[in-house]
Amino acid sequence: MNERTLELAKQLIGLNSTTPVDAGCQDILIQRLASLGFTIERMRHGEVNNLWARRGHASPLLCFAGHTDVVPAGPLDQWHSTPFTPEVRDGLLYGRGAADMKASLASFIVATEDFLAAHPHHAGSIAFLITSDEEGPATDGTIRVIETLTKRGEVLDYCIVGEPTSAQQFGDTIKNGRRGSLSGTLCIKGVQGHIAYPHLAKNPIHLAAPALTELAATTWDEGNAFFPATTWQISNLHSGTGATNIIPSELTAQFNFRFGTAITAENLKDKVKAILDKHALDYHIDWTLSGQPFLTPRGRLSEALQTAIKAETRLDATLSTTGGTSDGRFIATLCPQVVEFGPLNATIHKLNECVAIADLPRLTAIYRRTLETLLL
């Protein structure tokens, strides 16, 4: 087993890098990368630490991308061990960020070290794009680095994002795309009044109910060969003053679309407006598009990764676009081939997050084999 991957993963887990704090994780990565001859660029925006590191100037350029930030640990008394003190129990490495995604970061580094030790004069170039703003708003992280790289004309040929993609067993799933995310805050106006005199008021809850029911029942699209049908969900609903004898003046509903390439964000906005207008509501909507859908068709990168996974696990990895958003959505604007692959995602964002120790050397070997296929 490659103990270097385990030890580096422990180092990273031991730092409380709750988003957007990096807590020194990138310093550890920088030290390892600088010793390999990478040119290091720190790109700090606001409270966010970003890292762009590159070795070589030739194409093709393969980029490893990921994040050092983690979600909050949650109730400490419900953890079986301290979340930022890595602990090995029963073949598992426990700690916040173990699966999402410090194991992948450690595997990126060790795979690159092993590859360069064996092939110091390889073709092409290798880069790392690391942020501390993936689990947060994602406004000062990867998107800012991509903006900088785009302005200066850098080209990425391949990108592997180390998100935990394995579903049932390690190596079973590669993400070759993600759905887009469109959120809205809908405010429906009424007229406040005494609840005993409804004819002198307009209840926005009553007015909104038929429209919200129709929105919930609407089929937005049928999906396509790569993405499931679009979904619409209300996440928050608020109205009233707290008093039981007042008809409220407005209702606020927060909702979200997850959509693929069968429809556009503008189409969705237009459909929502048409339904609300049909119900003659007095309303306004504030929209937030946090990510467009992206898709990487089957190509050299996905095939190289599938071959590497097969060699290490004997599994035929499935290409999938399920799940939430990732920073791949930003990278895909600059890089034509973006895929995600990492450990099991069963415990991510949960209490007692963990990763199987036996999977760490296999993950490292898969990344190294992919480097060998694409850069030799």
N, C-alpha and C positions, 0 to 999 in steps of 0.2 A: 504494500500500500504506500502511496506517496504521502508520507507524513508532512511534507512541506505545505501541502494544501490544507490539511487539518490545522496545523499550527498557525498559518496565516488567517484562516477563517476564525480561529479563536481570538487572535489579536484584534480583528475587526469587530467581532461581536462584543468584546470587552470594552468598547468605546460607546458611550451613550450618545448616539448620533440621531436623536429624535428630530424629525424634520422641522426646520431646515438646517439644523446644526450638523456639521460634518465631524466635529470632535476629534480631528486629527487623523481620520481614516485615510484621507487623500495624501497626507504626508507620508504615511506608510507605503502607499502605492507608488508615490513619486520616488521615494528612495530606491525601491526595487527597479522601477523603470529607468531611472537615471543611470543606474549601474549597468543597464543593458544598452545604453547609447541613445535612449529616447530624448528628443527635444521636448522640454516641459514648458507648457504655458498654463499659468493660473488665470482664470477668468472669473473674477468675483463680481457679482451683481447683487446689490442690496445685501441681504443676509446670507446669500447663497454662494457656496464655493463650487466652482466648476473647474474641471481639468481637461485639457486637450494635450495629449502626448503623442508624438509621432516619431517613428524610426524609418528612415528611408525617404526617397523622393520619387521613386519610380512607381508606375502603375503595374498591376492593380493594387489598390489600397483596401485592405481588410481592417475594419474598425470593430473593436470590442466596446460595447456601450453598456452603461449601468448606473446605479445610484448607490451612494453610501448612506443616505438617510433612511430611517425606518419609521414606522408608525409608533405612536405612544404605546408603552408596555401594558397599560390598563391596571386593574387592581393587583398590587404586588402580592397581597396575601393569597391570591388565587394561583400564583405561580408555584410550581414545585421546587424551583430554584430561582435565584436572583436573575432577572432577565438580562442584565448586562454583565453577568459573570458566567462565561461559557462553562457548561458542565456536560460531561459525557456520562450517559446512563443507558445501559442495555443496547449498546450499539448505535445510539442516537446522540447527536450534538445539539444541546438545547441552548436557546438564547434568542432574544429579539433580533430579528434580521438574519437568523441562521439560514432560512430558505429564501427570504426576500430581502436583499439578494447577496449577502456577504459570502455565501459559499461559492456563488458564481464568480464574484470578484476575485476571490482567492484562486479559483480554478483558472480564470483568465490569465492571471499573473504567472502561475506555475507552468501552465501550458506554453506560454510565450517563452519563459526561461528555458524550458526543455527543448522547444523547437529551435531557438537560437543557438543553444549549445550544440545541437546536432547539425544545424544548417545555417552557419553564420553568414553565408553569402547567398541567401535565398533571393528569389525574384520578388519584385513588388515591394510594398511597404506595409507596416502595421501601425495602427493607431488605437488610442484609448480615449473615449469620451465619457467622462464620469461627472455626475452632478450630485448635489445634496438637496434637490428640489423636485424629486419625482413623486414623493408621497404627499407633497403639499400642493400649493396652487399651480405649480409647474409653469410659472411666468418668468422666473429669473434663472432657470436651469438650462436644460438641453436646448430649448428653443432659442436662447440667447447665443449659445455656442454655434448652433446651426446658422443663425443670422450672420455671425462673424465669419464663419467659413465660407458662406455663400458670397458675401461681399468681396472676399479676396480670391474667389475663383477656385477654391479647393474642391476636388472631386472625390467622392467616396464611391467605390465600386461594390463593396460588400459590407454589410454590417450585421453582427450578431449581438442581440440584446440578451442579457443574462437573466431574463425574467423566469420565475419558476413555472414552467409550462407542463411538466409531467402530471398526468391526471390520475391514473390508476396504478401505474408502476413506472419506475424511472426509465425514461427514454421513449415513452409511448406517443408523445405529442410534440410537434413543432408548431409554433404560431407563425403563419406566413401573412398575417393581416390582422387588423382589428377594426371593430365597428367605430363609427363616429359617435360623438356625444354632444347633444344639443339640449340645453336646459332653458327653461322659461320661468319667470315669475309673473303670474297673472293676477292683476288686481281688478276686481269687478265692483263697480260702484252701486250703492243703493242710497236710500235716504233714511237717516236715523230717526227713530221715534219711539213713543211709548208702545209697549207690546200689546196693550189693551185697545189701541187705536191703529190697527194695521192699515186702514184705509188712508191714513195720513202719512204713511211711511212706505218705503220700498225695501223689502228684505233681500239683500244680495245673496243670502244662502239659498233661499227659495228660487231666485232667478238663476243662480249658477247651476243648480242641481241637474236640470235637463241637459244643459250643455256639457257638463262634466261627464254625465252618463254617456252621451254620444261620443265624446272624445275617447272614453275608455273602451267603447265598443267598436271603434273604427279600425278597419284593416288598412294600414297605411301603404303597404306594398306586399308582394308575395315572396320577397327575398329573391335570391338567384343561386347559381351553382356554388357560389363562394360564401354567401352570407345568409343567415336566417332572416325571416321577415322582421321589419322594424317593430320595436316595442315602445309603448308610451306608458309611463307610470307617474302617479302623483306621489311625491315624497313628503310634502308638508301642506297642511290646510289650516288656515287660521281666520277666525272672525269673532267679533263680540268684544265686549268690555269686561266681561266677567260677571256683570249683573244679569239677573234673570228676568228683568222687566224692561229691557231695552232692545229694540230691533237695531242691529248694527248698521253702520254706514258703509262698510265695505267687507269684502272677502278676498283673502290672498291665498293663492294656490301655487305651490312650486312643483314643477314637473320636469321629467327628463325623457328624451328620445335616445335610444340606441339604434343606430341605423347603418346599413351597409351601402353598397354602390348601386342598389336598385332605385334609389331616390336621393334627392339632394336636400340639403338643409333649407334652401329657399323654398323648395316644393313643400316641405313640412310646415314651414311658417305660413305659407299661403293656405294650406288645408286647414290649419288651426283657425286662422282668421275667418275663413269662409264659414266654419261651423259656429263660431262665436257671433259673427254678424247675422247668421240665420236666426239666432235666438234673440236678436235685437238687444244685446247687452251693451252697457256703458263700461268700457274696459280699456286697459292698456297692458302691454306685455313688455318686459325687459328680457331680451334674449342673450344667452351666453353660449357661444360655440367653442367648446374646449378641445375639440379635435375632429378633423375630417376622417372618414374611413380610409384605410390604405390596404393595398393588396399587392403582394409579391407573387407573380405567377411562378409556377414550377420552373426552376432554372439551375444554373451551376451551383449557386450557394446552397439551396435547399437539398439538391442531390448530393453534394459533398457532405453535408451534415447528416443526411439520412444514411449514407454509406458508413460514416464514422460511428453513428449510433448502432447500426447493425453489427459492426465489427466488435463493439464493446458490450452490447446487451443482447444481441440476436433478435432484436425487435425491429419490425418495420414501422418506423415512426409515421404517424398520421399528420398531414398538414391540416391546420385548423385555424379558424378566425374567431372562435368563441371567447367569451370573457370580457373584461373591462378594457379601458384604454391603457396605453403605455407610452413611453417616450418615443417608441417607434414611429408614432404619427408625425413627429417633428422631423425625425431623421429621414423619413421616406420622401420628404420634399427635396432632398439633396442626393439621396442614394437610391438607385433603382432596385437594389435587392436588399431587403431588410427582413430578417427572420428573428424569432425569439426562441431560445432553448435554455432550459435549466432544470433544477431538481423538482421533486414533488411539491405540489402547491396545497396539499391537504391541510397544513397548519398555518399558512401565511395569515398574518394579521390577527391570529388567535392567541389565547393564553398558551404558554408552554410550546411556543413555536420551536420546530426542530427540523433537522435534516439527517438522513442516514449516513453514518460515517463511511459505510462501504460504497456509497454513491460518489463520494468526493474524488477518489482517484479515477473513477470511470468518467466523471464529468470533465476532469482535467484532460484525460486521454482523448475524449471526443473533440474538445476544442483543439488539441494539438494535431490530431489527425486531419481536421478540417483545414488548419493552416498548411499542412503538408500537401493536401490535395490542391489548394488554390494558389500557393506561393512557391511551388517547386516545379 
